[in-house]
């Protein structure tokens, strides 16, 4: 998915850059400010990225996309109330490419685990848990939590570490710096193409991990992808 924010007039990526969507796509969006993600299907991020990056959009490609809405920027009310308003906006717009993201409740931890397993089996990364009575907030917050089998976060590449043995002449690892300033090596998760042509130093990447060591470093850190803010 590619995060996209609609202010009622202009569609932009999270970075603030303009999304060059076709005029007919923009024309279908309601006057309400919306926050969501452009979506092509699970496991198709690279193809989606190629489509939405183009400054000259192709109609046939954009007809495959959906704009999946999960928030109303700066709107009043609790999250439950905003979710209901999103459903009403999508129904009133009556356009298959504008979709209200499904919101649901679970009875207990067992139900939550079952739902997470269901989503992961279907190819999803995990769930977003939102506090039902929370007001609208921006940025990282304890009212919105990611729940995934693997945790993930971002780091900045500091150095390309040369490989050895079968990885001679390509990278063996990336030395990165986390949000809290700690540096460490990521040596797994790379495709052959990434090992041959690693992201440049200074690039922000997303990596997965399984908890932290006693010194605060990620356990089993594995490269996932370049973070796409477009």
Backbone as CSV, one residue per row, in Angstrom:
resi,resn,N_x,N_y,N_z,CA_x,CA_y,CA_z,C_x,C_y,C_z
1,UNK,0.823,-1.196,0.000,0.000,0.000,0.000,0.865,1.257,0.000
2,UNK,0.327,2.335,-0.543,1.016,3.621,-0.563,0.126,4.646,0.141
3,UNK,0.619,5.187,1.235,-0.156,6.162,2.013,-0.478,7.368,1.149
4,UNK,-1.732,7.805,1.183,-2.164,8.950,0.387,-3.171,9.761,1.191
5,UNK,-2.980,11.064,1.248,-3.824,11.946,2.048,-4.522,12.951,1.125
6,UNK,-5.831,12.995,1.224,-6.671,13.873,0.402,-7.184,15.011,1.272
7,UNK,-6.932,16.262,0.867,-7.366,17.404,1.678,-8.667,18.024,1.180
8,UNK,-9.314,17.338,0.264,-10.548,17.853,-0.325,-10.328,18.440,-1.700
9,UNK,-9.052,18.706,-2.031,-8.713,19.285,-3.326,-7.507,18.617,-3.980
10,UNK,-6.528,18.221,-3.140,-5.265,17.695,-3.657,-4.950,16.374,-2.965
11,UNK,-4.427,15.408,-3.731,-4.008,14.116,-3.191,-2.486,14.107,-3.094
12,UNK,-1.970,13.810,-1.892,-0.529,13.833,-1.676,-0.078,12.564,-0.958
13,UNK,1.206,12.219,-1.155,1.816,11.148,-0.391,2.093,11.657,1.019
14,UNK,2.459,10.740,1.913,2.775,11.112,3.286,3.901,12.140,3.337
15,UNK,4.816,12.077,2.370,5.944,13.008,2.318,5.515,14.423,1.945
16,UNK,4.288,14.581,1.453,3.815,15.876,0.991,3.884,16.039,-0.515
17,UNK,4.546,15.105,-1.211,4.639,15.174,-2.665,3.293,14.879,-3.301
18,UNK,3.059,15.536,-4.431,1.805,15.384,-5.153,1.677,13.992,-5.753
19,UNK,0.497,13.397,-5.627,0.191,12.155,-6.319,-0.379,12.517,-7.688
20,UNK,0.284,12.074,-8.737,-0.169,12.409,-10.089,-1.221,11.396,-10.545
21,UNK,-2.382,11.491,-9.919,-3.492,10.621,-10.269,-4.239,11.204,-11.468
22,UNK,-4.912,10.374,-12.261,-5.698,10.878,-13.392,-6.798,11.830,-12.923
23,UNK,-7.177,12.757,-13.768,-8.208,13.737,-13.420,-9.523,13.054,-13.058
24,UNK,-9.865,11.963,-13.745,-11.124,11.283,-13.453,-11.105,10.641,-12.064
25,UNK,-9.914,10.199,-11.609,-9.777,9.611,-10.278,-9.971,10.692,-9.215
26,UNK,-9.283,11.820,-9.395,-9.411,12.944,-8.462,-10.848,13.456,-8.439
27,UNK,-11.477,13.497,-9.622,-12.832,14.002,-9.720,-13.863,13.182,-8.979
28,UNK,-13.554,11.930,-8.706,-14.479,11.058,-7.989,-14.394,11.216,-6.472
29,UNK,-13.317,11.825,-5.977,-13.125,11.933,-4.535,-14.044,12.993,-3.935
30,UNK,-14.576,12.736,-2.748,-15.496,13.688,-2.117,-14.779,14.928,-1.602
31,UNK,-15.545,15.896,-1.158,-14.966,17.154,-0.653,-14.360,16.985,0.737
32,UNK,-14.626,15.871,1.405,-14.112,15.628,2.758,-12.626,15.265,2.744
33,UNK,-11.885,15.719,3.742,-10.489,15.307,3.896,-10.453,13.830,4.288
34,UNK,-9.563,13.068,3.646,-9.474,11.634,3.860,-8.024,11.212,4.061
35,UNK,-7.820,10.162,4.832,-6.499,9.571,5.021,-6.630,8.085,4.752
36,UNK,-5.766,7.567,3.895,-5.858,6.154,3.559,-4.658,5.699,2.758
37,UNK,-4.834,4.625,2.021,-3.743,4.061,1.236,-4.248,3.618,-0.126
38,UNK,-3.441,3.888,-1.128,-3.700,3.365,-2.461,-3.298,1.895,-2.451
39,UNK,-4.158,1.050,-2.993,-3.984,-0.395,-2.819,-4.215,-1.121,-4.126
40,UNK,-3.350,-2.068,-4.430,-3.451,-2.857,-5.650,-3.695,-4.331,-5.346
41,UNK,-3.444,-4.735,-4.115,-3.586,-6.136,-3.738,-2.393,-6.572,-2.921
42,UNK,-2.556,-7.613,-2.133,-1.481,-8.096,-1.280,-0.344,-8.670,-2.114
43,UNK,0.876,-8.339,-1.706,2.047,-8.845,-2.398,2.368,-8.148,-3.701
44,UNK,1.767,-6.969,-3.949,1.966,-6.286,-5.232,2.507,-4.875,-5.026
45,UNK,3.276,-4.694,-3.946,3.751,-3.354,-3.612,4.649,-2.769,-4.692
46,UNK,5.566,-3.557,-5.239,6.490,-3.035,-6.245,5.737,-2.537,-7.477
47,UNK,4.726,-3.284,-7.905,3.924,-2.868,-9.054,3.142,-1.602,-8.728
48,UNK,2.567,-1.547,-7.531,1.841,-0.351,-7.098,2.760,0.855,-7.090
49,UNK,3.952,0.700,-6.533,4.913,1.798,-6.466,5.208,2.352,-7.855
50,UNK,5.392,1.451,-8.818,5.668,1.896,-10.175,4.524,2.685,-10.780
51,UNK,3.296,2.291,-10.447,2.114,2.973,-10.995,1.973,4.382,-10.423
52,UNK,2.029,4.499,-9.088,1.726,5.788,-8.463,2.867,6.783,-8.541
53,UNK,4.068,6.331,-8.870,5.212,7.236,-9.011,5.194,8.014,-10.330
54,UNK,4.496,7.517,-11.321,4.546,8.120,-12.654,3.955,9.521,-12.648
55,UNK,4.653,10.438,-13.291,4.119,11.792,-13.419,3.073,11.877,-14.513
56,UNK,3.075,10.895,-15.413,2.041,10.792,-16.444,1.266,9.504,-16.185
57,UNK,0.174,9.590,-15.436,-0.538,8.372,-15.033,-1.204,7.685,-16.222
58,UNK,-1.305,6.360,-16.115,-1.963,5.570,-17.149,-3.333,5.138,-16.633
59,UNK,-4.363,5.476,-17.383,-5.723,5.202,-16.939,-5.954,3.724,-16.637
60,UNK,-5.493,2.852,-17.505,-5.730,1.419,-17.314,-5.113,0.927,-16.010
61,UNK,-3.969,1.485,-15.633,-3.330,1.086,-14.382,-4.117,1.608,-13.186
62,UNK,-4.528,2.860,-13.236,-5.230,3.463,-12.112,-6.623,2.870,-11.911
63,UNK,-7.213,2.294,-12.942,-8.522,1.649,-12.774,-8.420,0.381,-11.935
64,UNK,-7.186,-0.119,-11.740,-6.985,-1.310,-10.912,-6.847,-0.962,-9.425
65,UNK,-6.604,0.317,-9.120,-6.313,0.726,-7.748,-7.580,1.012,-6.953
66,UNK,-7.452,0.860,-5.642,-8.490,1.294,-4.722,-7.874,2.275,-3.727
67,UNK,-8.681,3.226,-3.285,-8.259,4.148,-2.243,-8.952,3.697,-0.962
68,UNK,-8.173,3.085,-0.069,-8.694,2.464,1.145,-8.625,3.470,2.296
69,UNK,-9.777,3.912,2.804,-9.831,5.000,3.773,-9.928,4.462,5.195
70,UNK,-9.050,4.968,6.079,-9.089,4.532,7.470,-9.148,5.680,8.471
71,UNK,-9.075,6.944,8.005,-9.160,8.071,8.935,-9.734,9.310,8.249
72,UNK,-10.210,10.226,9.101,-10.690,11.540,8.665,-9.831,12.584,9.366
73,UNK,-8.857,13.163,8.668,-7.929,14.103,9.309,-8.625,15.233,10.046
74,UNK,-8.222,15.410,11.301,-8.676,16.520,12.155,-10.172,16.493,12.451
75,UNK,-10.849,15.381,12.166,-12.287,15.305,12.421,-12.564,15.142,13.908
76,UNK,-13.717,15.638,14.343,-14.121,15.524,15.737,-14.683,14.132,16.002
77,UNK,-14.854,13.830,17.289,-15.477,12.577,17.672,-14.486,11.477,17.970
78,UNK,-15.001,10.362,18.464,-14.168,9.210,18.762,-13.823,8.480,17.468
79,UNK,-12.868,7.540,17.575,-12.532,6.759,16.388,-13.738,5.969,15.893
80,UNK,-14.542,5.421,16.791,-15.738,4.686,16.377,-16.678,5.579,15.584
81,UNK,-16.833,6.808,16.030,-17.709,7.748,15.323,-17.123,8.123,13.968
82,UNK,-15.798,8.303,13.927,-15.176,8.638,12.640,-15.265,7.461,11.674
83,UNK,-15.106,6.239,12.182,-15.212,5.054,11.323,-16.599,4.960,10.707
84,UNK,-17.627,5.270,11.504,-18.991,5.266,10.966,-19.154,6.338,9.897
85,UNK,-18.556,7.492,10.124,-18.630,8.583,9.138,-17.911,8.194,7.840
86,UNK,-16.790,7.481,7.951,-16.076,7.002,6.761,-16.971,6.070,5.953
87,UNK,-17.671,5.161,6.629,-18.582,4.254,5.927,-19.684,5.023,5.215
88,UNK,-20.183,6.069,5.858,-21.239,6.884,5.247,-20.715,7.629,4.021
89,UNK,-19.495,8.162,4.109,-18.901,8.875,2.972,-18.700,7.933,1.794
90,UNK,-18.173,6.730,2.065,-17.946,5.762,0.996,-19.255,5.345,0.346
91,UNK,-20.286,5.139,1.164,-21.589,4.735,0.620,-22.196,5.851,-0.224
92,UNK,-22.072,7.084,0.242,-22.629,8.217,-0.497,-21.874,8.450,-1.803
93,UNK,-20.548,8.286,-1.774,-19.745,8.452,-2.986,-20.105,7.379,-4.014
94,UNK,-20.388,6.174,-3.521,-20.865,5.081,-4.371,-19.953,4.853,-5.569
95,UNK,-18.670,4.668,-5.265,-17.645,4.433,-6.293,-16.789,3.266,-5.819
96,UNK,-16.731,2.188,-6.573,-16.035,0.979,-6.103,-14.573,1.186,-5.739
97,UNK,-13.929,2.220,-6.259,-12.514,2.433,-5.978,-12.278,3.205,-4.679
98,UNK,-13.333,3.730,-4.078,-13.228,4.375,-2.768,-13.834,3.434,-1.740
99,UNK,-12.993,2.924,-0.850,-13.417,1.850,0.051,-13.134,2.238,1.508
100,UNK,-14.128,2.052,2.361,-13.922,2.214,3.804,-13.250,0.949,4.327
101,UNK,-12.082,1.095,4.957,-11.396,-0.060,5.520,-12.272,-0.694,6.597
102,UNK,-12.393,-2.001,6.559,-13.211,-2.709,7.541,-12.674,-2.500,8.956
103,UNK,-13.561,-2.113,9.857,-13.216,-1.988,11.267,-14.066,-2.996,12.041
104,UNK,-13.488,-3.682,12.999,-14.223,-4.704,13.735,-13.699,-4.800,15.163
105,UNK,-14.507,-5.391,16.018,-14.128,-5.623,17.410,-13.944,-7.118,17.633
106,UNK,-13.083,-7.467,18.574,-12.931,-8.866,18.985,-13.250,-8.958,20.473
107,UNK,-13.729,-10.130,20.894,-14.195,-10.274,22.271,-13.060,-10.398,23.270
108,UNK,-11.941,-11.013,22.845,-10.870,-11.281,23.795,-9.571,-11.561,23.039
109,UNK,-8.520,-11.911,23.789,-7.217,-12.166,23.173,-7.261,-13.373,22.235
110,UNK,-8.053,-14.367,22.582,-8.167,-15.536,21.716,-8.740,-15.137,20.359
111,UNK,-9.791,-14.318,20.402,-10.388,-13.851,19.155,-9.425,-12.998,18.355
112,UNK,-8.626,-12.187,19.052,-7.641,-11.349,18.384,-6.578,-12.205,17.699
113,UNK,-6.106,-13.211,18.386,-5.097,-14.103,17.810,-5.637,-14.828,16.587
114,UNK,-6.869,-15.273,16.664,-7.481,-15.963,15.525,-7.597,-15.033,14.320
115,UNK,-7.995,-13.798,14.572,-8.124,-12.848,13.471,-6.763,-12.524,12.863
116,UNK,-5.748,-12.353,13.707,-4.400,-12.096,13.203,-3.934,-13.261,12.337
117,UNK,-4.139,-14.484,12.794,-3.730,-15.660,12.024,-4.454,-15.697,10.682
118,UNK,-5.732,-15.357,10.691,-6.527,-15.349,9.453,-5.967,-14.350,8.441
119,UNK,-5.638,-13.160,8.924,-5.117,-12.112,8.036,-3.754,-12.505,7.482
120,UNK,-2.885,-13.034,8.334,-1.547,-13.423,7.898,-1.612,-14.571,6.887
121,UNK,-2.488,-15.540,7.133,-2.653,-16.638,6.172,-3.117,-16.132,4.818
122,UNK,-3.883,-15.038,4.822,-4.370,-14.456,3.575,-3.366,-13.563,2.880
123,UNK,-2.167,-13.431,3.445,-1.127,-12.628,2.821,-0.937,-11.258,3.427
124,UNK,-1.706,-10.920,4.475,-1.553,-9.620,5.124,-0.390,-9.621,6.096
125,UNK,0.083,-8.421,6.444,1.211,-8.301,7.363,0.769,-8.379,8.819
126,UNK,-0.470,-7.949,9.109,-0.922,-7.940,10.485,-2.146,-7.059,10.647
127,UNK,-2.371,-6.580,11.871,-3.540,-5.773,12.203,-3.101,-4.446,12.810
128,UNK,-3.979,-3.452,12.679,-3.803,-2.183,13.372,-4.879,-2.105,14.440
129,UNK,-4.463,-1.957,15.696,-5.393,-1.892,16.815,-5.596,-0.430,17.208
130,UNK,-6.846,0.040,17.118,-7.155,1.445,17.383,-8.076,1.544,18.596
131,UNK,-7.753,2.421,19.515,-8.590,2.666,20.680,-9.909,3.280,20.214
132,UNK,-11.019,2.613,20.536,-12.316,2.992,19.975,-12.754,4.396,20.346
133,UNK,-12.446,4.848,21.571,-12.926,6.169,21.997,-11.875,7.265,21.856
134,UNK,-10.818,7.002,21.078,-9.731,7.977,20.938,-10.114,9.117,19.992
135,UNK,-9.735,10.349,20.319,-9.898,11.455,19.370,-8.853,11.334,18.272
136,UNK,-8.973,12.164,17.247,-7.990,12.137,16.165,-6.655,12.686,16.661
137,UNK,-5.590,11.920,16.420,-4.234,12.359,16.750,-3.331,12.047,15.568
138,UNK,-2.216,12.769,15.456,-1.259,12.526,14.392,0.026,11.948,14.971
139,UNK,0.816,11.296,14.122,2.096,10.757,14.556,1.944,9.496,15.379
140,UNK,3.073,9.042,15.952,3.077,7.831,16.769,2.300,8.079,18.053
141,UNK,1.490,7.100,18.434,0.640,7.269,19.597,0.277,5.903,20.160
142,UNK,-0.028,5.862,21.465,-0.428,4.593,22.063,-1.898,4.280,21.828
143,UNK,-2.608,5.113,21.057,-3.998,4.798,20.715,-4.069,3.970,19.436
144,UNK,-2.934,3.816,18.735,-2.895,3.028,17.506,-1.648,2.147,17.545
145,UNK,-1.844,0.838,17.552,-0.747,-0.107,17.729,-0.735,-1.116,16.591
146,UNK,0.459,-1.392,16.047,0.610,-2.440,15.049,0.717,-3.787,15.747
147,UNK,0.008,-4.765,15.230,0.116,-6.130,15.740,0.501,-7.036,14.583
148,UNK,1.726,-7.565,14.640,2.249,-8.405,13.576,3.001,-9.581,14.184
149,UNK,3.088,-10.696,13.437,3.924,-11.798,13.923,5.367,-11.367,14.105
150,UNK,5.819,-10.495,13.224,7.141,-9.882,13.332,6.960,-8.392,13.558
151,UNK,7.783,-7.816,14.417,7.790,-6.372,14.555,8.598,-5.763,13.409
152,UNK,8.290,-4.536,13.050,9.119,-3.860,12.059,9.243,-2.385,12.400
153,UNK,10.334,-1.790,11.959,10.575,-0.373,12.159,11.601,0.085,11.134
154,UNK,12.048,1.327,11.254,12.950,1.891,10.250,14.337,2.175,10.823
155,UNK,15.305,2.256,9.919,16.675,2.631,10.266,17.314,3.273,9.038
156,UNK,18.369,4.021,9.264,19.080,4.717,8.184,20.388,3.986,7.887
157,UNK,20.676,3.770,6.613,21.904,3.065,6.223,23.120,3.961,6.461
158,UNK,24.099,3.431,7.187,25.343,4.139,7.456,26.491,3.648,6.567
159,UNK,26.446,2.351,6.220,27.594,1.767,5.520,27.178,0.473,4.814
160,UNK,27.799,0.231,3.649,27.683,-1.058,2.973,28.873,-1.914,3.410
161,UNK,28.599,-3.037,4.032,29.671,-3.912,4.513,29.926,-4.985,3.455
162,UNK,31.149,-5.085,2.923,31.442,-6.058,1.860,31.191,-7.489,2.318
163,UNK,30.764,-8.322,1.367,30.507,-9.713,1.673,31.751,-10.572,1.554
164,UNK,31.625,-11.805,2.037,32.714,-12.774,1.964,32.162,-14.081,1.404
165,UNK,33.067,-14.946,0.959,32.642,-16.246,0.461,31.728,-16.108,-0.738
166,UNK,30.523,-16.696,-0.643,29.599,-16.638,-1.775,29.069,-15.229,-2.022
167,UNK,29.264,-14.334,-1.044,28.832,-12.952,-1.211,29.985,-12.015,-1.556
168,UNK,31.093,-12.598,-1.987,32.209,-11.774,-2.431,31.763,-10.927,-3.618
169,UNK,32.162,-9.677,-3.652,31.840,-8.715,-4.701,30.429,-8.143,-4.580
170,UNK,29.670,-8.523,-3.546,28.379,-7.895,-3.266,28.364,-7.554,-1.772
171,UNK,27.287,-6.919,-1.298,27.248,-6.583,0.127,27.000,-7.836,0.965
172,UNK,27.616,-7.857,2.124,27.339,-8.918,3.080,26.352,-8.460,4.132
173,UNK,26.348,-7.139,4.395,25.453,-6.595,5.417,25.337,-5.086,5.232
174,UNK,24.366,-4.507,5.904,24.212,-3.056,5.991,24.421,-2.642,7.440
175,UNK,25.271,-1.650,7.645,25.348,-1.054,8.976,24.332,0.078,9.006
176,UNK,23.460,0.068,10.014,22.367,1.039,10.059,22.313,1.711,11.425
177,UNK,21.566,2.818,11.479,21.339,3.534,12.736,19.838,3.591,12.991
178,UNK,19.419,3.194,14.188,18.006,3.179,14.547,17.555,4.557,15.023
179,UNK,16.258,4.680,15.327,15.696,5.951,15.790,16.359,6.450,17.063
180,UNK,16.775,5.507,17.917,17.370,5.917,19.193,18.884,6.092,19.115
181,UNK,19.430,6.071,17.894,20.847,6.342,17.713,21.765,5.142,17.774
182,UNK,21.231,3.963,18.030,22.067,2.760,18.088,22.395,2.278,16.673
183,UNK,23.630,1.803,16.492,24.027,1.252,15.194,24.235,-0.251,15.319
184,UNK,23.914,-0.966,14.244,24.035,-2.419,14.237,24.026,-2.893,12.791
185,UNK,24.290,-4.175,12.597,24.355,-4.759,11.266,23.077,-5.523,10.941
186,UNK,22.633,-5.403,9.700,21.569,-6.241,9.162,22.195,-7.065,8.048
187,UNK,22.169,-8.388,8.190,22.864,-9.238,7.230,21.987,-10.225,6.503
188,UNK,20.683,-10.202,6.750,19.780,-11.138,6.088,18.580,-10.406,5.493
189,UNK,17.829,-11.151,4.677,16.625,-10.589,4.078,16.822,-10.012,2.691
190,UNK,18.064,-10.002,2.194,18.355,-9.377,0.902,18.114,-10.355,-0.258
191,UNK,17.537,-9.857,-1.322,17.515,-10.614,-2.566,18.879,-10.473,-3.233
192,UNK,19.131,-11.302,-4.232,20.401,-11.184,-4.962,20.530,-9.806,-5.596
193,UNK,19.416,-9.273,-6.076,19.451,-7.961,-6.725,19.826,-6.866,-5.740
194,UNK,19.274,-6.941,-4.518,19.592,-5.935,-3.501,21.053,-6.057,-3.078
195,UNK,21.562,-7.289,-2.980,22.979,-7.449,-2.623,23.889,-6.833,-3.687
196,UNK,23.498,-6.939,-4.961,24.305,-6.363,-6.042,24.157,-4.851,-6.114
197,UNK,22.951,-4.371,-5.845,22.672,-2.934,-5.945,21.948,-2.467,-4.680
198,UNK,22.654,-2.364,-3.576,22.011,-1.985,-2.313,21.538,-0.532,-2.320
199,UNK,20.554,-0.199,-1.498,20.124,1.197,-1.379,21.302,2.070,-0.951
200,UNK,21.359,3.311,-1.418,22.485,4.183,-1.077,22.579,4.481,0.418
201,UNK,23.795,4.805,0.851,23.996,5.279,2.218,23.102,6.503,2.432
202,UNK,22.457,6.562,3.571,21.536,7.659,3.867,20.084,7.306,3.623
203,UNK,19.831,6.185,2.953,18.466,5.739,2.679,17.826,5.196,3.960
204,UNK,16.541,5.460,4.141,15.792,4.875,5.244,15.166,3.564,4.786
205,UNK,15.417,2.502,5.528,14.877,1.194,5.189,13.958,0.699,6.301
206,UNK,13.113,-0.259,5.959,12.293,-0.957,6.945,12.900,-2.331,7.163
207,UNK,12.998,-2.754,8.422,13.500,-4.087,8.729,12.580,-4.750,9.755
208,UNK,12.604,-6.067,9.784,11.827,-6.812,10.772,12.744,-7.318,11.875
209,UNK,12.165,-7.628,13.026,12.949,-8.132,14.142,12.021,-8.833,15.128
210,UNK,12.600,-9.559,16.069,11.825,-10.284,17.075,12.249,-9.834,18.475
211,UNK,11.746,-8.702,18.912,12.074,-8.199,20.235,13.468,-7.602,20.298
212,UNK,13.879,-7.248,21.522,15.163,-6.577,21.730,16.060,-7.387,22.667
213,UNK,17.357,-7.211,22.477,18.337,-7.807,23.380,18.399,-6.980,24.661
214,UNK,19.083,-7.463,25.705,19.224,-6.671,26.938,19.890,-5.308,26.715
215,UNK,20.671,-5.181,25.639,21.323,-3.897,25.339,20.474,-3.007,24.444
216,UNK,19.264,-3.461,24.116,18.357,-2.629,23.328,18.494,-2.760,21.829
217,UNK,19.251,-3.746,21.361,19.394,-3.960,19.925,18.354,-4.972,19.440
218,UNK,17.915,-4.844,18.179,16.889,-5.763,17.670,17.426,-7.184,17.502
219,UNK,16.610,-8.162,17.871,16.980,-9.562,17.654,16.574,-9.995,16.248
220,UNK,17.467,-10.720,15.582,17.183,-11.307,14.265,16.709,-10.250,13.262
221,UNK,17.401,-9.116,13.226,17.037,-8.057,12.289,17.203,-8.547,10.852
222,UNK,16.190,-8.297,10.022,16.199,-8.758,8.635,15.670,-7.653,7.731
223,UNK,16.398,-7.378,6.659,16.000,-6.344,5.702,14.643,-6.682,5.091
224,UNK,13.766,-5.681,4.985,12.465,-5.879,4.343,12.358,-5.112,3.037
225,UNK,12.575,-3.800,3.091,12.459,-2.986,1.870,12.914,-1.557,2.185
226,UNK,13.089,-0.771,1.132,13.287,0.678,1.287,11.965,1.276,1.726
227,UNK,11.999,2.171,2.705,10.771,2.838,3.111,10.342,3.782,2.004
228,UNK,9.125,3.647,1.573,8.607,4.441,0.460,7.738,5.578,0.981
229,UNK,8.262,6.792,0.973,7.456,7.985,1.261,7.102,8.701,-0.037
230,UNK,7.669,8.194,-1.145,7.426,8.756,-2.457,7.749,10.230,-2.421
